Amino acid sequence: MTPTHTTQEGTDVMTDRRGVVAKRAENLSQDVPYVRGWARACRGAGALAMQLTALGLEPDFPGLAADVNVAGDGLVRLGAIRPEAAQLLAELIVSGLAKEMADHSEALAQEAREGRHNSSAA
């Protein structure tokens, strides 16, 4: 999913294919709860930063920051990163998902074994 840049009334807008991400909140509106969205983004950015630091990858993501859009939705910005850093992040996500799926399969197999054991004991 490659973000596209368009211009609306002279303001740079970044959206994905479904238009999920609205333009950045540069001119704030009184009736939008920006702090809540920014706080969620700050927690997400902090959690990601902790994991990147634990993996020694913090220097590869110097632009990691919390932000908020005009609707008050929190955003985590990765900033400009090297292609190798993006590839490594993708590989880490895939390996994490594979591990999670393997763990889930093992848990299901364990439940099935316990179910067979309990039904044969009855």
Phi and psi restraints in degrees (value plus and minus 20) as a CYANA .aco file:
   2 THR   PHI    -117.4   -77.4
   2 THR   PSI     104.1   144.1
   3 PRO   PHI     -86.9   -46.9
   3 PRO   PSI     129.3   169.3
   4 THR   PHI    -137.0   -97.0
   4 THR   PSI     130.1   170.1
   5 HIS   PHI    -128.9   -88.9
   5 HIS   PSI     108.3   148.3
   6 THR   PHI    -148.8  -108.8
   6 THR   PSI     151.9   191.9
   7 THR   PHI    -142.6  -102.6
   7 THR   PSI     108.9   148.9
   8 GLN   PHI    -141.3  -101.3
   8 GLN   PSI      98.0   138.0
   9 GLU   PHI      29.7    69.7
   9 GLU   PSI      21.1    61.1
  10 GLY   PHI      58.4    98.4
  10 GLY   PSI     -17.0    23.0
  11 THR   PHI    -125.5   -85.5
  11 THR   PSI     113.6   153.6
  12 ASP   PHI     -90.5   -50.5
  12 ASP   PSI     108.5   148.5
  13 VAL   PHI    -143.8  -103.8
  13 VAL   PSI     111.5   151.5
  14 MET   PHI    -130.7   -90.7
  14 MET   PSI     105.1   145.1
  15 THR   PHI    -154.9  -114.9
  15 THR   PSI     136.9   176.9
  16 ASP   PHI    -114.8   -74.8
  16 ASP   PSI    -193.2  -153.2
  17 ARG   PHI     -78.0   -38.0
  17 ARG   PSI     -52.9   -12.9
  18 ARG   PHI    -114.3   -74.3
  18 ARG   PSI     -18.4    21.6
  19 GLY   PHI      50.1    90.1
  19 GLY   PSI      12.1    52.1
  20 VAL   PHI     -92.3   -52.3
  20 VAL   PSI     -58.8   -18.8
  21 VAL   PHI    -114.9   -74.9
  21 VAL   PSI      98.7   138.7
  22 ALA   PHI    -105.1   -65.1
  22 ALA   PSI     152.0   192.0
  23 LYS   PHI     -84.3   -44.3
  23 LYS   PSI     136.7   176.7
  24 ARG   PHI     -82.6   -42.6
  24 ARG   PSI     131.4   171.4
  25 ALA   PHI    -107.1   -67.1
  25 ALA   PSI      74.2   114.2
  26 GLU   PHI    -121.4   -81.4
  26 GLU   PSI     -55.0   -15.0
  27 ASN   PHI    -130.6   -90.6
  27 ASN   PSI      88.7   128.7
  28 LEU   PHI     -98.7   -58.7
  28 LEU   PSI     127.3   167.3
  29 SER   PHI    -130.6   -90.6
  29 SER   PSI     121.6   161.6
  30 GLN   PHI     -83.5   -43.5
  30 GLN   PSI     -51.3   -11.3
  31 ASP   PHI    -113.1   -73.1
  31 ASP   PSI      -7.0    33.0
  32 VAL   PHI    -131.9   -91.9
  32 VAL   PSI     107.7   147.7
  33 PRO   PHI    -100.6   -60.6
  33 PRO   PSI      57.6    97.6
  34 TYR   PHI     -86.8   -46.8
  34 TYR   PSI     -56.0   -16.0
  35 VAL   PHI     -81.4   -41.4
  35 VAL   PSI     -61.5   -21.5
  36 ARG   PHI     -81.5   -41.5
  36 ARG   PSI     -66.6   -26.6
  37 GLY   PHI     -85.1   -45.1
  37 GLY   PSI     -62.5   -22.5
  38 TRP   PHI     -84.8   -44.8
  38 TRP   PSI     -59.4   -19.4
  39 ALA   PHI     -82.7   -42.7
  39 ALA   PSI     -61.5   -21.5
  40 ARG   PHI     -82.8   -42.8
  40 ARG   PSI     -62.6   -22.6
  41 ALA   PHI     -84.7   -44.7
  41 ALA   PSI     -58.5   -18.5
  42 CYS   PHI     -83.9   -43.9
  42 CYS   PSI     -62.4   -22.4
  43 ARG   PHI     -84.2   -44.2
  43 ARG   PSI     -63.2   -23.2
  44 GLY   PHI     -84.0   -44.0
  44 GLY   PSI     -64.6   -24.6
  45 ALA   PHI     -84.0   -44.0
  45 ALA   PSI     -59.4   -19.4
  46 GLY   PHI     -84.4   -44.4
  46 GLY   PSI     -62.4   -22.4
  47 ALA   PHI     -84.6   -44.6
  47 ALA   PSI     -62.1   -22.1
  48 LEU   PHI     -85.3   -45.3
  48 LEU   PSI     -62.2   -22.2
  49 ALA   PHI     -80.8   -40.8
  49 ALA   PSI     -59.8   -19.8
  50 MET   PHI     -82.0   -42.0
  50 MET   PSI     -63.8   -23.8
  51 GLN   PHI     -87.9   -47.9
  51 GLN   PSI     -61.0   -21.0
  52 LEU   PHI     -83.8   -43.8
  52 LEU   PSI     -59.6   -19.6
  53 THR   PHI     -85.0   -45.0
  53 THR   PSI     -63.1   -23.1
  54 ALA   PHI     -81.6   -41.6
  54 ALA   PSI     -50.3   -10.3
  55 LEU   PHI    -111.4   -71.4
  55 LEU   PSI     -19.2    20.8
  56 GLY   PHI      54.1    94.1
  56 GLY   PSI       1.2    41.2
  57 LEU   PHI    -124.6   -84.6
  57 LEU   PSI     -16.4    23.6
  58 GLU   PHI     -72.8   -32.8
  58 GLU   PSI     -62.6   -22.6
  59 PRO   PHI     -84.7   -44.7
  59 PRO   PSI     -40.0     0.0
  60 ASP   PHI     -98.9   -58.9
  60 ASP   PSI     -29.0    11.0
  61 PHE   PHI    -149.5  -109.5
  61 PHE   PSI      40.4    80.4
  62 PRO   PHI     -88.7   -48.7
  62 PRO   PSI     -39.1     0.9
  63 GLY   PHI    -116.1   -76.1
  63 GLY   PSI     -10.5    29.5
  64 LEU   PHI     -80.7   -40.7
  64 LEU   PSI     102.3   142.3
  65 ALA   PHI    -178.3  -138.3
  65 ALA   PSI     135.4   175.4
  66 ALA   PHI    -106.3   -66.3
  66 ALA   PSI     127.1   167.1
  67 ASP   PHI    -171.4  -131.4
  67 ASP   PSI     157.8   197.8
  68 VAL   PHI    -165.3  -125.3
  68 VAL   PSI     127.2   167.2
  69 ASN   PHI    -119.3   -79.3
  69 ASN   PSI    -199.2  -159.2
  70 VAL   PHI     -84.0   -44.0
  70 VAL   PSI     -42.7    -2.7
  71 ALA   PHI    -106.5   -66.5
  71 ALA   PSI     -22.5    17.5
  72 GLY   PHI      67.4   107.4
  72 GLY   PSI     -12.5    27.5
  73 ASP   PHI     -98.9   -58.9
  73 ASP   PSI     114.2   154.2
  74 GLY   PHI     -91.6   -51.6
  74 GLY   PSI     124.6   164.6
  75 LEU   PHI    -151.2  -111.2
  75 LEU   PSI     122.3   162.3
  76 VAL   PHI    -129.3   -89.3
  76 VAL   PSI      98.4   138.4
  77 ARG   PHI    -118.3   -78.3
  77 ARG   PSI     107.5   147.5
  78 LEU   PHI    -103.5   -63.5
  78 LEU   PSI     -44.1    -4.1
  79 GLY   PHI      56.8    96.8
  79 GLY   PSI    -197.6  -157.6
  80 ALA   PHI     -92.8   -52.8
  80 ALA   PSI     107.0   147.0
  81 ILE   PHI    -149.9  -109.9
  81 ILE   PSI     137.2   177.2
  82 ARG   PHI     -87.6   -47.6
  82 ARG   PSI     129.8   169.8
  83 PRO   PHI     -75.7   -35.7
  83 PRO   PSI     -55.7   -15.7
  84 GLU   PHI     -85.4   -45.4
  84 GLU   PSI     -56.6   -16.6
  85 ALA   PHI     -87.4   -47.4
  85 ALA   PSI     -60.0   -20.0
  86 ALA   PHI     -83.8   -43.8
  86 ALA   PSI     -62.2   -22.2
  87 GLN   PHI     -82.9   -42.9
  87 GLN   PSI     -64.0   -24.0
  88 LEU   PHI     -83.8   -43.8
  88 LEU   PSI     -62.4   -22.4
  89 LEU   PHI     -81.2   -41.2
  89 LEU   PSI     -62.8   -22.8
  90 ALA   PHI     -81.5   -41.5
  90 ALA   PSI     -62.9   -22.9
  91 GLU   PHI     -84.7   -44.7
  91 GLU   PSI     -58.5   -18.5
  92 LEU   PHI     -84.9   -44.9
  92 LEU   PSI     -60.8   -20.8
  93 ILE   PHI     -84.0   -44.0
  93 ILE   PSI     -66.0   -26.0
  94 VAL   PHI     -82.6   -42.6
  94 VAL   PSI     -64.0   -24.0
  95 SER   PHI     -87.6   -47.6
  95 SER   PSI     -55.0   -15.0
  96 GLY   PHI     -85.4   -45.4
  96 GLY   PSI     -62.1   -22.1
  97 LEU   PHI     -85.4   -45.4
  97 LEU   PSI     -60.2   -20.2
  98 ALA   PHI     -82.5   -42.5
  98 ALA   PSI     -62.2   -22.2
  99 LYS   PHI     -83.8   -43.8
  99 LYS   PSI     -63.1   -23.1
 100 GLU   PHI     -82.3   -42.3
 100 GLU   PSI     -61.6   -21.6
 101 MET   PHI     -85.4   -45.4
 101 MET   PSI     -60.4   -20.4
 102 ALA   PHI     -84.6   -44.6
 102 ALA   PSI     -62.3   -22.3
 103 ASP   PHI     -82.8   -42.8
 103 ASP   PSI     -61.6   -21.6
 104 HIS   PHI     -84.8   -44.8
 104 HIS   PSI     -62.5   -22.5
 105 SER   PHI     -82.2   -42.2
 105 SER   PSI     -61.0   -21.0
 106 GLU   PHI     -84.8   -44.8
 106 GLU   PSI     -60.2   -20.2
 107 ALA   PHI     -84.3   -44.3
 107 ALA   PSI     -61.1   -21.1
 108 LEU   PHI     -84.2   -44.2
 108 LEU   PSI     -61.9   -21.9
 109 ALA   PHI     -83.8   -43.8
 109 ALA   PSI     -60.3   -20.3
 110 GLN   PHI     -83.4   -43.4
 110 GLN   PSI     -63.7   -23.7
 111 GLU   PHI     -81.6   -41.6
 111 GLU   PSI     -60.6   -20.6
 112 ALA   PHI     -84.5   -44.5
 112 ALA   PSI     -62.4   -22.4
 113 ARG   PHI     -82.9   -42.9
 113 ARG   PSI     -62.7   -22.7
 114 GLU   PHI     -86.3   -46.3
 114 GLU   PSI     -56.6   -16.6
 115 GLY   PHI     -84.6   -44.6
 115 GLY   PSI     -62.5   -22.5
 116 ARG   PHI     -85.9   -45.9
 116 ARG   PSI     -59.7   -19.7
 117 HIS   PHI     -85.1   -45.1
 117 HIS   PSI     -63.9   -23.9
 118 ASN   PHI     -87.7   -47.7
 118 ASN   PSI     -57.0   -17.0
 119 SER   PHI     -93.7   -53.7
 119 SER   PSI     -51.3   -11.3
 120 SER   PHI     -96.5   -56.5
 120 SER   PSI     -43.8    -3.8
 121 ALA   PHI     -98.3   -58.3
 121 ALA   PSI     -40.1    -0.1
